[in-house]
């Protein structure tokens, strides 16, 4: 009954966990910001007008979730191995800030962070059973000044990042620790602690959701039918528990059957009744020549066992059960057994009877059988009383020859002779092993290239491997290479040898000859496989000789015959090895029909028309119309009235905005490199605008370079080429999206996390808690060290990038310095991205611009992060 109850409980537990709704906690509501006034926090327009959003600014702020709300958040994470961190946010460009964090001082326990200077979304966590914090990075630019919906779902050992309701990345990670047993643990919103990693921008709906498919709270149209990894792990644990219960029940059943058998023996001892006599259970007795016994009420009898009689003719006396031997006879020095007969002379017969020899004369006329031949043909044989006829077939009358012998007739009897391949007296014949000797009557005659195999009555000559039969006793050598019966690989050379063959892989292949694999010098990157010598078969989304280049699925000119990757009204955004789609300005995604529907800016209050003008919705936007003489076609923008035709900059100069007949729009500000980009068509007005500041533009950092294969003191910058062993080599290194300001004011300095009297200028770097930290425009950004071969971490000296130019297109080159290794004493990164030989994938659409609308966002200018194919599994395009 206990096992059955366990089965029912396990099934009910599984049903509850798969059908229970997710439980959520709104962290902004828990802070009660609408009832209080806090420094650096103000109410701002949000992504959803019906909900309150908060703008976070300044260098001093304290948004800590305390008391019952903190305990509820910790309990939501403890109760389920699946949880989701989600938020709607608009982050300022170049800002690196924390969305929410469970931390203790500077130690991160569970944190969701967005780095605007490295275009990364980071999950900091402590793995179950571990002590040091780990980090999982997802290449994506959230800090572009546009609204985004971001959700990070953790299900068992799987983490999935959703941006704007699109699943971008799915990673396998160690399950995070959910005990929350560390002392003085605190929950922060928009910051890591009271001073560091401050988020700058606007937050709305920052929630923590417990249970599977927590992203449905933000994106109800996404698929939720398939079980998550956490649900599968729970199902697996439930099946294991059921299997254990079944095993325990089986053991108990076997023990119960054994106890029942013993009970039957103890309680049911039955007696036996035979011929008026009662015999107890287990008793035995003899009846006549049978031995009987009583077993559980049943009588079993069997003959009495007799000892072996040591004579030829034992005698069974009346009234006895076992035969006995009688006395022998002695005649003329010879002993004869009882009943033994012999003829001492012709026509005389003697028989031994219990020690007495009795002899009688035999009458030939009455004792001998009649003969079939005439009297003159009959003849006598010395020692025989009866006469014989010639030509009698004694073998047909019956013989005792062995089955492997031949019966042969004689004049007066028959004889037996063993057949060929056997030896013995004819009555008993045994097989002869001809393979033990060579030649002769009883030996084999197998010649070279053969092996003798004995069979019953004969032998066979078996050919050795690599030879074929010529006749019964000889074999000749076989050319396996010519007959195509060899086992060499298709790309191997077969060489015939005496009795065998050898295989050797052809040029361009490696292996033992039986298995040959193509050789691609340097290997294939980003999940590519070597298909033939020096030719890589690249995974989908990558190309190039070594699969080192990202394929821009969004470039229609490069793929004119390809089908449009996105639905109409959607914009394609390229990512390393994949892409995703977002709705264009003025459209939003319909989760039920998976297409982009028009946003009615006039009804939903997203328009910028002057209060005196009338808003008219059009496909993909709106326009303003005046119906009265006093009407103005100015723009109402963030509480200000801007005149028609006016231009201004937003987000620190990263976005250029303008007012056109009441419609305000913003685009990415131009960089210096855009003037040299032939793929962009710039109007005279756009080319005359003020260029974007350095932090908004792409730039390859000087600390990344390549070394010559042999002359290691010779270095090359990204894009430079050189000749080596009759090959053209090119340096391809990782680029980041921001340059370093060459001349910064003192207010952009950074302070050390603990030693506050130590300051760093913009561009300087230092080591803190096994991480490389960098000061950029007064804000601190830290990341895990990147690794070369051998897990040794290196980077440029502090301030190596301080002299870099304003951008790739500016033509100003900084000072290049050789990297040096950081001595990370007792510090081992939990994991490092693999980037072999300094060759990493680069986005071919790194300089494309974009904007943001009500329905979605478009990634701004960026360069591709270093590929992390062994650690990243990009999802299929939606």
C-alpha positions in Angstrom: 0.0 0.0 0.0 2.9 2.4 0.8 4.3 1.8 -2.8 0.9 2.4 -4.4 0.5 5.6 -2.4 4.0 6.7 -3.6 3.0 6.1 -7.2 -0.2 8.1 -6.9 1.6 10.9 -5.1 4.3 11.1 -7.8 1.8 11.2 -10.6 -0.2 13.9 -8.8 3.0 15.9 -8.2 3.9 15.7 -11.9 0.4 16.8 -13.0 0.5 19.7 -10.6 3.9 20.9 -11.7 3.0 20.7 -15.4 -0.3 22.4 -15.0 0.3 25.0 -12.3 0.3 28.6 -13.4 3.5 30.6 -13.0 3.7 33.0 -10.0 5.1 36.5 -10.6 6.4 39.4 -8.6 6.5 43.0 -9.9 9.7 44.4 -8.4 8.9 48.1 -9.4 5.5 47.8 -7.6 7.2 46.3 -4.6 9.4 49.4 -4.3 6.3 51.6 -4.1 7.9 54.3 -6.1 4.6 56.1 -6.9 4.2 56.9 -3.2 7.7 58.1 -2.5 10.3 60.5 -3.9 13.7 59.1 -4.4 16.9 60.7 -5.8 17.6 59.8 -9.4 14.1 58.3 -10.0 11.3 60.1 -11.9 8.1 59.1 -13.7 8.5 58.9 -17.5 6.4 57.8 -20.5 6.7 54.0 -20.9 6.4 51.4 -23.7 2.8 50.8 -22.6 0.9 54.0 -21.8 -1.4 52.3 -19.3 1.5 51.3 -17.1 3.9 53.5 -15.1 7.6 53.7 -16.2 10.5 55.2 -14.2 13.5 57.1 -15.5 16.7 56.3 -13.7 19.5 58.9 -13.8 22.3 60.3 -11.7 25.2 58.8 -9.8 23.4 58.2 -6.5 20.4 56.0 -6.2 19.1 53.3 -3.8 16.4 50.9 -5.2 16.6 48.0 -2.8 13.7 45.5 -2.4 13.5 44.7 1.3 11.3 43.0 3.9 8.5 40.7 2.8 8.9 41.5 -0.9 12.6 40.2 -0.8 11.5 37.1 1.1 8.8 36.5 -1.5 11.3 36.9 -4.4 13.7 34.4 -2.7 10.8 32.0 -2.1 9.7 32.1 -5.8 13.2 31.1 -6.9 13.5 28.4 -4.3 10.2 26.7 -5.1 10.9 25.9 -8.8 14.0 25.1 -10.9 12.5 27.3 -13.6 12.3 31.1 -13.4 12.3 34.1 -15.7 13.7 37.6 -15.3 11.9 40.0 -17.6 11.7 43.8 -18.1 10.7 46.5 -20.5 13.5 49.0 -20.8 15.0 51.8 -22.8 18.8 52.1 -22.0 21.0 55.0 -22.9 23.8 54.3 -25.4 27.2 53.5 -23.9 25.7 52.7 -20.5 26.5 49.4 -18.7 24.0 48.9 -16.1 22.2 46.2 -14.0 18.5 45.5 -14.5 18.1 43.5 -11.3 20.6 41.8 -9.0 20.8 39.6 -6.0 24.1 40.6 -4.5 26.1 40.9 -1.3 28.3 44.0 -1.6 30.4 43.5 -4.7 29.7 39.8 -4.9 27.0 38.9 -7.4 24.7 36.0 -6.7 22.1 36.3 -9.5 22.2 39.3 -11.8 20.9 40.4 -15.2 23.2 43.1 -16.8 23.3 45.0 -20.1 26.7 46.3 -21.3 26.2 49.1 -23.8 29.9 49.4 -24.5 30.5 45.7 -25.4 27.0 45.1 -26.8 26.3 42.2 -24.5 23.5 40.9 -22.2 25.1 39.2 -19.3 23.8 36.7 -16.8 25.9 36.6 -13.6 25.1 33.6 -11.3 26.5 31.2 -8.7 26.2 27.6 -9.9 24.7 25.0 -7.5 27.4 23.6 -5.3 29.9 26.3 -6.3 31.2 29.5 -4.6 32.6 31.7 -7.4 30.3 33.7 -9.6 30.0 32.7 -13.3 28.9 34.8 -16.3 27.1 33.9 -19.5 27.3 36.5 -22.2 24.8 37.0 -25.1 25.9 39.3 -27.9 23.1 41.9 -28.4 22.8 45.6 -28.2 20.1 46.7 -25.8 21.7 50.1 -25.1 20.5 51.9 -28.2 18.1 54.4 -26.8 15.0 52.4 -28.0 12.4 50.4 -26.1 13.0 46.6 -25.8 11.3 43.8 -24.1 13.9 41.4 -22.6 13.3 38.1 -20.9 15.9 35.6 -19.6 14.3 32.2 -18.9 16.3 29.6 -16.9 14.9 26.1 -17.0 17.1 23.6 -15.2 20.5 23.6 -17.1 19.2 25.8 -20.0 19.1 29.5 -20.3 17.2 31.2 -23.2 17.3 34.9 -24.0 14.2 36.6 -25.6 14.4 40.1 -27.0 11.2 41.8 -28.3 9.5 38.4 -28.1 12.1 36.7 -30.3 14.1 33.8 -28.9 17.7 34.8 -29.8 20.0 32.4 -27.8 19.7 29.1 -26.0 22.6 28.0 -23.9 23.4 25.0 -21.7 24.7 26.3 -18.3 25.2 24.8 -14.8 22.0 25.1 -12.9 22.1 28.3 -10.8 22.1 28.0 -7.0 18.6 28.8 -5.5 19.2 28.3 -1.8 19.7 32.0 -1.0 21.7 31.0 2.1 24.4 33.5 1.7 24.3 36.1 4.5 23.4 39.7 4.0 22.0 39.0 0.5 20.1 42.0 -1.0 17.8 42.5 -4.0 18.4 45.6 -6.2 16.6 47.0 -9.2 18.5 49.1 -11.7 21.9 48.7 -9.9 24.2 46.1 -8.4 24.6 47.8 -5.1 24.3 51.3 -3.8 27.1 52.7 -6.0 28.0 50.4 -8.9 26.6 49.3 -12.3 23.9 51.9 -12.2 21.3 51.5 -15.0 20.6 54.7 -16.9 17.4 54.9 -18.9 13.8 54.0 -18.3 12.5 50.8 -16.7 9.0 49.4 -16.9 7.5 46.1 -15.6 10.6 44.6 -14.0 9.3 41.2 -12.9 10.5 37.9 -11.5 8.3 34.9 -12.7 8.5 31.4 -11.1 7.6 28.3 -13.1 7.8 27.2 -16.7 7.2 29.4 -19.7 7.5 32.6 -17.6 8.1 34.6 -20.8 4.4 34.3 -21.6 3.7 37.0 -19.1 5.5 39.4 -21.5 4.8 37.6 -24.8 1.6 35.6 -24.6 1.7 34.7 -28.3 4.9 32.5 -28.0 4.8 28.7 -28.2 4.4 27.0 -24.8 3.2 23.5 -25.8 6.6 21.7 -25.7 7.9 20.9 -22.2 10.8 22.9 -20.9 14.1 21.4 -19.8 13.0 21.8 -16.2 9.8 20.0 -16.8 11.7 17.2 -18.6 14.2 16.9 -15.7 11.3 16.7 -13.2 9.6 14.0 -15.4 12.8 12.1 -15.4 13.2 12.3 -11.7 9.6 11.2 -11.2 10.1 8.2 -13.5 13.3 7.3 -11.5 11.3 7.5 -8.3 8.5 5.3 -9.7 11.2 2.8 -10.9 12.6 2.7 -7.4 9.2 2.1 -5.8 8.5 -0.7 -8.3 11.9 -2.3 -7.4 11.1 -2.1 -3.7 7.6 -3.7 -4.3 9.2 -6.5 -6.3 11.6 -7.3 -3.4 8.8 -7.3 -0.9 6.7 -9.6 -3.1 9.6 -12.1 -3.3 10.0 -12.1 0.5 6.3 -12.6 0.9 6.2 -15.6 -1.3 9.1 -17.2 0.7 7.3 -16.6 4.0 4.1 -18.1 2.6 6.0 -21.2 1.5 7.5 -21.6 5.0 4.0 -21.2 6.5 2.7 -24.0 4.4 5.4 -26.3 5.6 4.8 -25.5 9.3 1.0 -25.5 9.5 0.2 -28.3 7.0 2.2 -31.4 7.9 0.1 -34.2 6.5 0.4 -38.0 7.2 0.0 -40.9 4.8 -2.2 -44.0 4.9 -1.2 -47.3 3.2 -2.7 -50.8 3.6 -4.2 -49.9 7.0 -1.1 -48.4 8.3 -0.6 -44.6 9.1 2.8 -43.2 8.3 3.9 -39.8 9.6 5.0 -37.0 7.3 8.6 -37.7 6.3 8.6 -41.4 7.3 10.0 -44.1 5.0 9.5 -47.9 4.8 10.1 -50.8 2.5 7.4 -52.7 0.7 8.5 -55.8 -1.3 11.4 -54.6 -3.3 10.4 -50.9 -3.2 11.4 -48.1 -0.8 8.5 -45.8 0.0 8.3 -42.4 1.8 5.5 -40.0 2.9 5.9 -36.4 1.8 3.1 -33.9 2.7 0.5 -36.7 2.5 1.7 -38.2 -0.7 3.4 -41.7 -0.9 6.4 -42.0 -3.3 7.9 -45.4 -4.0 11.0 -46.5 -6.0 13.0 -49.7 -6.4 15.5 -50.7 -3.8 19.0 -49.8 -4.9 21.3 -52.8 -5.1 25.1 -53.0 -5.0 26.9 -54.0 -8.2 27.5 -57.7 -8.6 31.1 -58.5 -9.4 30.4 -61.4 -11.7 29.2 -62.2 -15.3 26.1 -64.1 -14.4 24.6 -63.0 -11.1 21.5 -65.0 -9.8 18.4 -63.5 -8.2 17.1 -65.9 -5.5 13.4 -66.1 -4.7 12.4 -63.7 -1.9 15.4 -61.5 -2.4 15.5 -58.1 -4.1 19.2 -58.0 -5.2 21.0 -60.6 -7.3 24.1 -62.4 -5.9 27.2 -64.1 -7.4 27.5 -67.9 -7.1 30.8 -69.9 -6.8 33.3 -70.2 -9.6 34.8 -73.4 -11.1 38.4 -74.3 -11.4 39.4 -76.7 -14.2 42.9 -77.4 -15.3 44.2 -74.2 -13.7 41.5 -72.0 -15.3 38.6 -70.2 -13.3 35.2 -70.1 -14.9 32.3 -68.0 -13.8 28.9 -69.4 -12.9 27.0 -70.1 -16.0 30.0 -69.8 -18.3 30.2 -72.5 -21.1 33.2 -73.8 -23.1 34.1 -76.7 -25.4 37.1 -78.7 -24.1 37.1 -80.7 -27.3 35.0 -81.4 -30.4 31.3 -82.2 -29.8 31.7 -81.7 -26.0 30.4 -78.8 -23.9 31.0 -77.9 -20.2 29.1 -75.4 -18.0 30.0 -74.1 -14.5 27.1 -74.3 -12.0 27.7 -72.8 -8.5 31.2 -74.2 -8.3 30.5 -77.5 -10.1 31.7 -78.1 -13.6 29.1 -80.2 -15.6 30.2 -81.6 -19.0 28.0 -83.3 -21.7 28.5 -84.7 -25.2 26.9 -82.9 -28.1 25.2 -85.0 -30.8 26.0 -83.3 -34.2 22.9 -84.8 -35.8 20.6 -83.1 -33.3 22.6 -80.1 -32.1 23.9 -78.8 -35.5 21.6 -76.8 -37.8 20.7 -78.1 -41.2 23.0 -76.9 -44.0 21.7 -75.6 -47.3 24.5 -77.1 -49.4 24.9 -80.7 -50.6 26.7 -83.3 -48.5 29.8 -83.4 -50.8 30.2 -79.6 -50.5 30.1 -79.6 -46.7 33.5 -79.3 -44.8 34.7 -79.5 -41.3 36.9 -77.0 -39.3 39.3 -78.2 -36.6 37.9 -77.4 -33.1 34.3 -77.2 -34.4 31.6 -79.9 -33.9 29.3 -78.8 -36.8 30.1 -78.7 -40.5 29.9 -75.6 -42.7 28.9 -74.7 -46.2 31.1 -72.5 -48.4 30.0 -68.9 -49.4 27.7 -68.1 -46.4 27.0 -64.4 -45.8 27.6 -64.2 -42.1 27.5 -60.3 -42.1 23.9 -60.3 -43.2 23.0 -62.6 -40.4 24.0 -59.9 -37.9 27.3 -58.5 -36.7 28.8 -56.3 -33.9 31.1 -54.1 -36.0 31.5 -50.4 -35.2 29.5 -47.9 -37.3 32.8 -46.6 -38.7 34.0 -50.2 -39.6 33.3 -52.6 -42.5 32.0 -56.2 -41.9 34.0 -58.9 -44.0 32.8 -62.6 -44.5 35.2 -65.4 -43.8 34.8 -69.2 -44.4 33.2 -69.9 -41.1 32.5 -66.5 -39.6 32.9 -62.7 -40.2 35.5 -60.1 -39.1 35.5 -56.3 -38.7 38.0 -53.7 -40.1 38.0 -50.0 -39.4 37.4 -47.6 -42.3 39.9 -45.2 -43.8 40.5 -42.3 -41.3 39.7 -44.5 -38.3 41.8 -47.0 -36.2 40.9 -49.8 -33.8 39.9 -53.5 -33.7 36.8 -53.1 -35.8 34.5 -53.6 -32.8 35.6 -50.1 -31.6 37.0 -47.5 -34.0 38.3 -44.0 -33.2 39.0 -41.1 -35.5 42.6 -40.5 -36.8 43.8 -36.8 -36.6 45.7 -36.7 -39.9 46.8 -33.1 -39.1 49.2 -34.4 -36.5 51.6 -35.8 -39.1 52.4 -35.0 -42.7 52.4 -37.6 -45.4 52.0 -41.4 -45.1 48.9 -43.5 -44.6 47.7 -41.6 -41.5 49.1 -38.1 -42.3 47.8 -35.1 -44.3 49.0 -33.9 -47.7 48.3 -30.2 -47.5 50.8 -28.0 -49.3 52.0 -24.4 -48.9 49.6 -21.5 -48.2 47.1 -23.9 -46.6 46.2 -25.0 -43.1 45.1 -28.6 -42.2 41.8 -28.9 -40.5 40.8 -32.3 -39.1 37.2 -33.6 -39.6 35.6 -36.9 -38.7 37.2 -39.6 -40.8 39.2 -37.2 -42.9 40.7 -33.7 -43.2 40.5 -30.6 -45.4 43.2 -28.1 -46.6 41.9 -24.6 -45.7 43.4 -21.6 -47.5 45.3 -19.0 -45.5 43.9 -15.4 -45.4 44.8 -13.6 -48.6 44.9 -16.8 -50.7 42.3 -18.7 -52.9 42.0 -22.4 -53.7 43.7 -23.9 -56.8 42.9 -27.6 -56.0 42.2 -29.8 -53.1 45.7 -29.5 -51.6 47.0 -26.1 -52.9 46.1 -22.4 -52.7 47.5 -19.3 -54.6 47.9 -15.6 -53.5 45.0 -13.1 -54.1 45.5 -9.5 -55.2 42.9 -7.8 -53.0 43.6 -4.4 -54.4 42.8 -5.6 -58.0 39.7 -7.5 -57.0 38.2 -4.6 -54.9 37.7 -6.9 -51.9 40.0 -4.8 -49.7 38.8 -2.6 -46.8 40.7 0.5 -47.6 39.0 3.9 -47.4 37.8 5.5 -50.6 40.5 8.2 -50.2 43.3 5.7 -49.4 45.9 3.9 -51.6 45.8 0.1 -51.5 49.1 -1.8 -51.8 49.1 -5.6 -52.3 51.4 -7.7 -50.0 52.0 -11.5 -49.8 48.8 -12.9 -48.4 47.4 -9.5 -47.4 47.4 -5.8 -48.3 48.1 -2.4 -46.7 46.3 0.9 -46.8 47.7 4.5 -46.8 45.6 7.7 -46.9 46.1 9.8 -50.0 47.6 13.3 -49.8 45.3 15.7 -48.1 43.9 13.1 -45.8 44.9 11.7 -42.4 44.1 8.3 -40.7 45.2 4.7 -40.7 44.1 4.0 -44.3 40.9 2.2 -43.3 39.4 5.5 -42.0 40.7 8.7 -43.7 39.5 12.2 -42.8 40.3 15.3 -44.9 42.8 17.8 -43.6 42.0 21.5 -43.4 45.0 23.5 -42.3 44.1 25.5 -39.2 40.8 23.8 -38.8 37.2 25.0 -39.6 35.7 27.7 -37.3 32.2 28.4 -36.0 31.0 24.8 -36.2 32.2 24.1 -39.7 33.5 20.6 -40.7 36.3 19.7 -43.1 34.6 18.2 -46.1 37.6 17.7 -48.4 41.2 18.8 -48.4 41.4 22.5 -47.6 37.7 22.9 -48.0 35.3 23.6 -45.1 31.6 22.8 -45.1 30.3 25.7 -43.1 27.4 25.6 -40.7 24.4 27.6 -41.7 25.0 31.3 -41.2 28.8 31.3 -41.8 31.0 31.4 -44.9 34.6 31.9 -46.0 37.5 29.5 -46.6 37.6 28.6 -42.9 34.0 29.6 -42.0 35.4 32.7 -40.4 32.9 35.2 -41.9 29.3 35.7 -40.9 26.8 35.4 -43.7 24.5 38.4 -43.7 21.1 36.8 -44.3 19.6 40.2 -44.4 21.6 41.4 -47.4 19.2 41.1 -50.3 21.9 42.3 -52.8 24.3 39.4 -51.8 21.4 36.9 -52.1 19.1 38.1 -54.8 17.5 34.7 -55.4 16.9 34.0 -51.7 13.4 34.2 -50.3 12.8 37.2 -48.1 13.8 36.2 -44.6 11.2 38.2 -42.8 7.5 38.9 -43.3 6.4 42.1 -44.9 6.7 45.3 -42.8 9.5 43.6 -40.8 13.2 44.5 -40.6 15.8 41.8 -40.7 18.6 42.1 -38.1 21.8 40.1 -38.7 23.5 38.2 -35.8 26.6 36.0 -35.8 25.5 32.9 -37.6 21.8 33.7 -37.7 19.3 36.6 -37.8 16.0 37.7 -36.4 13.2 40.0 -37.5 11.6 43.0 -35.8 8.7 45.1 -37.0 9.6 48.4 -38.7 8.7 51.8 -37.3 5.0 52.2 -36.9 4.3 48.5 -36.7 4.0 45.9 -33.9 4.1 42.1 -34.0 0.7 40.3 -33.9 1.5 37.3 -31.7 -1.5 35.3 -33.0 -0.9 35.6 -36.8 2.9 36.2 -36.7 2.9 39.3 -38.8 3.4 43.1 -38.3 0.3 45.1 -37.9 0.0 48.9 -38.1 0.2 50.9 -34.9 -2.5 53.6 -34.6 -0.3 56.3 -33.1 -3.3 58.7 -33.0 -5.5 56.4 -30.8 -2.7 55.1 -28.6 -1.1 58.5 -28.0 2.2 57.9 -29.6 2.0 60.8 -32.1 3.9 64.0 -31.8 1.4 66.4 -33.4 0.8 69.9 -31.9 -2.3 70.0 -29.7 -3.9 72.3 -32.2 -3.4 69.9 -35.1 -5.4 66.8 -35.9 -3.5 63.4 -36.0 -4.4 61.1 -39.0 -3.1 57.6 -38.9 -1.5 56.2 -42.0 0.1 52.8 -42.8 3.3 52.6 -40.8 3.0 56.1 -39.2 0.9 59.2 -38.9 0.6 62.7 -40.3 -0.6 66.0 -38.8 -3.3 68.1 -40.4 -4.5 71.6 -39.6 -8.2 72.3 -39.8 -8.1 75.9 -38.3 -6.1 79.0 -39.1 -4.5 79.0 -35.6 -3.2 75.5 -36.0 0.5 74.8 -35.8 2.5 71.9 -37.4 5.0 71.9 -34.6 6.1 68.8 -32.7 5.2 67.9 -29.2 8.3 66.1 -27.9 8.9 65.1 -24.3 7.0 68.0 -22.9 8.5 70.6 -25.3 7.2 72.2 -28.4 9.7 72.1 -31.3 9.1 74.1 -34.5 8.7 72.5 -37.9 12.1 71.8 -39.5 14.0 72.0 -36.2 16.8 69.4 -35.6 18.3 68.3 -32.3 20.4 65.4 -30.8 19.3 62.8 -28.3 20.9 60.1 -26.1 24.2 62.0 -25.8 24.5 62.8 -29.4 24.0 59.2 -30.6 20.6 59.9 -32.2 19.7 62.7 -34.6 16.1 63.9 -34.4 14.1 66.2 -36.6 10.5 67.7 -36.8 8.8 67.5 -40.1 5.2 68.9 -40.3 4.5 67.7 -36.7 6.0 64.3 -37.1 9.2 63.9 -34.9 11.6 61.1 -35.9 15.0 60.0 -34.7 17.7 58.0 -36.5 21.2 57.0 -35.6 23.7 59.8 -35.8 26.3 59.6 -38.6 29.8 58.5 -37.7 33.0 59.6 -39.5 33.3 56.1 -41.1 29.8 56.5 -42.7 31.2 59.1 -45.2 33.5 56.4 -46.6 30.9 53.7 -46.6 29.8 53.3 -50.3 26.9 51.1 -49.2 25.1 54.1 -47.6 23.4 56.8 -49.6 23.7 60.2 -47.8 21.9 63.3 -48.7 23.6 66.7 -48.6 21.6 67.5 -45.5 22.7 64.4 -43.7 26.3 64.8 -44.6 26.3 68.3 -43.2 25.0 67.2 -39.7 27.3 67.1 -36.7 29.0 63.7 -36.4 28.2 61.4 -33.5 30.6 61.4 -30.6 33.2 58.7 -30.4 31.3 56.4 -27.9 28.5 56.0 -30.5 30.7 54.8 -33.3 32.3 51.5 -34.2 36.0 51.0 -33.5 38.5 48.2 -33.4 40.5 48.4 -30.2 44.3 48.5 -30.5 44.8 45.8 -28.0 43.7 43.2 -30.6 46.3 42.3 -33.2 47.9 39.3 -34.9 51.5 37.9 -34.7 53.6 36.5 -37.5 53.7 32.7 -37.6 57.4 32.5 -37.0 58.7 36.1 -36.4 56.6 36.7 -33.2 58.0 40.2 -32.8 56.2 41.2 -36.0 52.6 42.2 -35.4 49.7 43.1 -37.8 46.6 45.2 -37.3 43.1 44.0 -38.2 42.7 44.0 -42.0 46.4 43.9 -42.8 47.7 41.1 -45.0 51.1 39.4 -45.5 52.7 36.6 -47.4 53.7 33.4 -45.7 54.8 30.1 -47.4 53.2 31.1 -50.7 49.9 32.0 -49.0 48.2 35.3 -48.4 47.4 35.7 -44.7 45.0 38.3 -43.2 44.5 39.5 -39.7 40.8 39.3 -38.6 40.3 40.3 -34.9 37.3 41.2 -32.8 36.0 44.7 -32.8 33.8 46.5 -30.2 31.3 49.2 -31.0 32.9 52.1 -29.1 36.2 53.9 -29.3 37.9 55.5 -26.3 37.8 59.3 -25.9 41.3 60.7 -26.5 40.8 63.8 -24.3 38.4 63.5 -21.4 37.6 65.9 -18.6 38.3 65.0 -15.0 34.6 64.4 -14.3 34.8 61.3 -16.5 37.3 59.6 -14.2 36.4 56.3 -12.3 37.0 55.2 -8.8 38.2 51.8 -7.7 35.4 49.6 -6.3 36.9 49.3 -2.8 39.9 51.7 -2.7 37.9 54.9 -3.4 41.0 57.1 -3.2 42.4 55.3 -6.3 41.0 56.9 -9.6 41.4 55.9 -13.2 41.2 58.0 -16.4 38.9 57.1 -19.2 40.4 54.2 -21.1 42.5 52.8 -18.2 42.0 49.2 -17.0 42.6 47.3 -13.8 42.1 43.8 -12.3 39.3 43.3 -9.8 38.0 40.0 -8.5 39.3 38.0 -11.4 37.8 40.4 -13.9 39.2 43.0 -16.2 37.6 46.4 -15.5 37.7 49.5 -17.8 36.9 53.1 -17.2 34.9 54.6 -20.1 33.5 58.1 -19.8 33.2 57.9 -16.0 31.5 54.5 -15.9 33.1 51.1 -15.0 32.6 48.0 -17.1 34.0 44.7 -16.1 34.2 41.4 -18.0 35.7 37.9 -17.8 39.2 37.6 -19.2 39.4 36.2 -22.7 41.6 33.1 -23.1 44.2 32.1 -25.6 45.4 28.5 -26.1 46.4 26.9 -22.8 43.8 29.0 -20.8 46.3 31.8 -20.2 44.5 35.2 -20.1 46.0 38.3 -21.6 45.1 41.9 -22.4 46.7 45.2 -23.2 48.4 47.3 -20.5 46.3 49.8 -18.7 45.5 52.6 -20.9 46.6 50.9 -24.1 43.6 52.1 -25.9 43.7 55.6 -24.7 45.3 56.8 -27.8 43.0 55.3 -30.3 41.4 57.4 -32.8 37.8 58.5 -33.0 36.7 55.8 -35.4 37.6 53.6 -38.2 36.8 56.2 -40.7 38.7 59.0 -39.1 42.0 57.8 -40.3 43.7 58.4 -36.9 45.7 55.5 -35.7 46.8 55.1 -32.1 49.9 53.5 -30.7 50.0 49.7 -30.9 51.5 47.8 -28.0 52.2 44.1 -27.5 49.9 42.5 -25.0 51.2 41.2 -21.7 49.9 38.4 -19.6 47.9 39.2 -16.4 49.1 37.3 -13.4 45.7 36.1 -12.1 47.0 34.5 -8.9 44.5 31.8 -7.8 42.1 33.0 -10.3 40.7 30.6 -13.0 38.0 31.8 -15.3 35.0 29.4 -15.2 34.9 29.4 -19.0 36.4 31.3 -21.8 35.3 31.8 -25.5 37.4 29.9 -28.0 38.9 32.1 -30.7 41.7 30.3 -32.6 44.6 32.2 -34.1 42.9 35.6 -33.7 40.4 34.8 -36.4 36.8 35.5 -35.4 33.6 36.0 -37.3 32.7 39.6 -38.3 29.3 40.9 -39.1 29.1 42.0 -42.7 26.4 44.5 -41.9 28.3 46.2 -39.0 27.6 49.7 -40.1 23.9 49.6 -40.9 21.7 52.1 -39.2 18.2 51.8 -37.7 15.6 53.4 -35.7 12.9 52.5 -33.2 9.2 52.6 -33.4 6.2 51.7 -31.3 6.3 48.1 -32.4 9.9 47.2 -32.2 13.5 48.2 -32.4 16.3 48.0 -34.9 19.9 47.4 -33.9 22.0 50.4 -34.4 25.7 50.5 -35.6 27.7 47.7 -34.1 30.4 45.3 -34.9 30.1 41.6 -34.3 31.4 40.1 -31.0 33.8 37.2 -31.1 32.2 34.0 -32.1 31.5 31.5 -29.3 30.2 28.6 -31.4 31.2 25.9 -28.9 29.2 27.7 -26.1 26.4 29.3 -28.1 23.5 27.7 -29.9 21.6 30.5 -31.8 18.0 29.8 -32.3 16.4 29.3 -35.7 15.1 32.6 -37.3 11.5 33.3 -36.3 
